Amino acid sequence: MIRSSSGIVAALTAVALAVIGFLTYQASAYAPADLSAPGAAESVPPTASKAPRDKNHPTALPADSGTGQRVVYALDDDRVWLVDEGDKVRLTFRVSPGTVDPLPARYVVTSRSGTIVGSDGVAVEHVVRFASLDGVAIGFSAAVDGSVTPPDPARKLGAIREPRGAGAAMWDFATIGTRITVIN
């Protein structure tokens, strides 16, 4: 009887270890390589240096900016689009970039903060982070006082400042895991 009980315990232990191993593999398959430095989820195809724009409608969603629900950020235009699942633009607005731009690529939202003091000393809200470059966290935020002042060019700042109303809309739209497409 003791011998058969130890056999059952050994079998259950083996099954438990197999399950833990499988779950560990699944978790590692979906986790970023370096959790401390969020990076690009996938590169934007290098075929076009700038996504095509509709010259008659400068606020129109750029072609080749992806599909499905996402945030599109155009570096050259300092403009953001919040795009629903059916590729319908929910909102578009201009932003004021920091001194460190993310590379054109596809990212995901990796962290969020309700209200903090930004690296430039400004109280900000609705912080949505999605990238890191040279140790500088990059994300969208809105100044609590509503100001959008140009960043100090002598400092490395990754804050992409939005108007307060746009910041609230971004906060509601861009939850953890939401895709962010950065284009030129």
NUKOLLO-42407 format. One record per residue (C-alpha): y, z, x. Coordinates in nm, 2 decimals, padded with zeros to 4 digits. Layout:
N
       v       w       u
       Y       Z       X
...
***
This chain:
184
       v       w       u
   00.00   00.00   00.00
   00.25   00.08   00.28
   00.16  -00.24   00.45
   00.23  -00.45   00.14
   00.56  -00.27   00.08
   00.68  -00.34   00.43
   00.59  -00.71   00.37
   00.80  -00.72   00.06
   01.09  -00.55   00.24
   01.06  -00.81   00.53
   01.05  -01.10   00.28
   01.36  -00.97   00.09
   01.54  -00.92   00.42
   01.46  -01.27   00.52
   01.59  -01.41   00.19
   01.91  -01.20   00.21
   01.98  -01.32   00.57
   01.92  -01.68   00.46
   02.16  -01.64   00.16
   02.42  -01.48   00.39
   02.38  -01.76   00.64
   02.42  -02.03   00.37
   02.73  -01.86   00.23
   02.88  -01.82   00.58
   02.82  -02.19   00.64
   02.99  -02.28   00.31
   03.29  -02.06   00.38
   03.33  -02.21   00.73
   03.30  -02.56   00.60
   03.61  -02.52   00.38
   03.82  -02.29   00.60
   04.08  -02.42   00.84
   03.97  -02.42   01.21
   04.25  -02.17   01.29
   04.36  -01.95   01.01
   04.66  -01.82   01.21
   04.81  -02.17   01.24
   04.80  -02.38   00.92
   04.79  -02.74   01.01
   04.74  -03.08   00.86
   04.46  -03.12   00.62
   04.43  -03.49   00.70
   04.66  -03.74   00.87
   04.86  -03.98   00.67
   04.73  -04.33   00.75
   04.93  -04.47   01.05
   04.96  -04.82   00.90
   05.32  -04.77   00.78
   05.58  -04.57   00.97
   05.77  -04.51   00.64
   05.63  -04.51   00.29
   05.78  -04.79   00.09
   06.08  -04.70  -00.13
   06.23  -04.85  -00.44
   06.58  -04.95  -00.32
   06.70  -04.97  -00.68
   06.57  -04.62  -00.76
   06.61  -04.39  -00.46
   06.47  -04.09  -00.65
   06.16  -04.28  -00.75
   05.83  -04.15  -00.60
   05.75  -04.34  -00.28
   05.46  -04.57  -00.29
   05.15  -04.47  -00.08
   05.24  -04.10  -00.11
   04.89  -04.01  -00.24
   04.74  -03.95  -00.58
   04.69  -03.66  -00.81
   04.88  -03.33  -00.83
   05.08  -03.28  -00.51
   05.41  -03.21  -00.35
   05.56  -03.50  -00.16
   05.82  -03.43   00.11
   06.01  -03.73   00.26
   06.15  -03.63   00.60
   06.40  -03.93   00.62
   06.54  -03.87   00.27
   06.53  -03.48   00.27
   06.38  -03.51  -00.08
   06.08  -03.35  -00.25
   05.88  -03.46  -00.55
   05.66  -03.24  -00.76
   05.39  -03.47  -00.89
   05.15  -03.39  -01.18
   04.78  -03.49  -01.19
   04.86  -03.82  -01.36
   05.10  -03.92  -01.09
   05.40  -03.83  -01.31
   05.70  -03.68  -01.13
   05.77  -03.34  -01.28
   06.08  -03.28  -01.07
   06.26  -03.43  -00.77
   06.53  -03.27  -00.56
   06.71  -03.28  -00.23
   06.64  -03.01   00.04
   06.80  -02.90   00.36
   06.54  -02.90   00.65
   06.52  -02.66   00.93
   06.53  -02.76   01.29
   06.15  -02.80   01.32
   06.00  -03.07   01.10
   05.63  -03.09   01.00
   05.45  -03.40   01.12
   05.38  -03.67   00.86
   05.04  -03.57   00.73
   04.86  -03.42   00.43
   04.86  -03.04   00.42
   04.77  -02.76   00.17
   04.97  -02.46   00.07
   04.83  -02.18   00.29
   05.05  -01.88   00.20
   05.33  -01.77  -00.03
   05.58  -01.48  -00.04
   05.80  -01.38  -00.33
   06.10  -01.24  -00.15
   06.15  -01.19   00.23
   06.41  -01.22   00.50
   06.37  -01.56   00.67
   06.35  -01.61   01.04
   06.72  -01.70   01.03
   06.81  -01.36   00.88
   06.88  -01.50   00.53
   06.72  -01.33   00.22
   06.49  -01.59   00.06
   06.26  -01.62  -00.23
   05.98  -01.84  -00.35
   05.85  -01.91   00.00
   05.57  -02.17   00.00
   05.42  -02.22   00.35
   05.20  -02.52   00.44
   05.22  -02.60   00.82
   05.29  -02.46   01.16
   05.42  -02.65   01.47
   05.46  -02.50   01.81
   05.43  -02.15   01.66
   05.69  -02.21   01.40
   05.58  -02.16   01.03
   05.70  -02.44   00.81
   05.76  -02.40   00.43
   05.99  -02.43   00.14
   06.22  -02.15   00.03
   06.54  -02.08  -00.16
   06.82  -01.85  -00.04
   06.86  -01.55  -00.28
   07.24  -01.60  -00.28
   07.20  -01.97  -00.36
   07.35  -02.09  -00.04
   07.22  -02.39   00.15
   07.37  -02.36   00.49
   07.28  -02.59   00.78
   07.04  -02.42   01.03
   07.15  -02.31   01.37
   07.04  -02.60   01.60
   06.99  -02.36   01.89
   06.70  -02.19   01.70
   06.35  -02.31   01.60
   06.34  -02.28   01.22
   06.08  -02.42   00.99
   06.25  -02.33   00.66
   06.31  -02.62   00.42
   06.57  -02.48   00.19
   06.58  -02.57  -00.18
   06.83  -02.50  -00.46
   06.72  -02.18  -00.64
   06.61  -02.36  -00.96
   06.40  -02.60  -00.75
   06.26  -02.31  -00.56
   06.14  -02.14  -00.88
   05.98  -02.47  -00.99
   05.81  -02.51  -00.66
   05.68  -02.15  -00.68
   05.53  -02.22  -01.02
   05.38  -02.56  -00.91
   05.26  -02.51  -00.55
   05.00  -02.24  -00.55
   04.76  -02.17  -00.27
   04.56  -02.49  -00.20
   04.81  -02.73  -00.36
   04.83  -03.05  -00.16
   05.16  -03.12   00.03
   05.21  -03.48   00.15
   05.47  -03.52   00.42
   05.60  -03.87   00.48
   05.88  -04.03   00.69
***
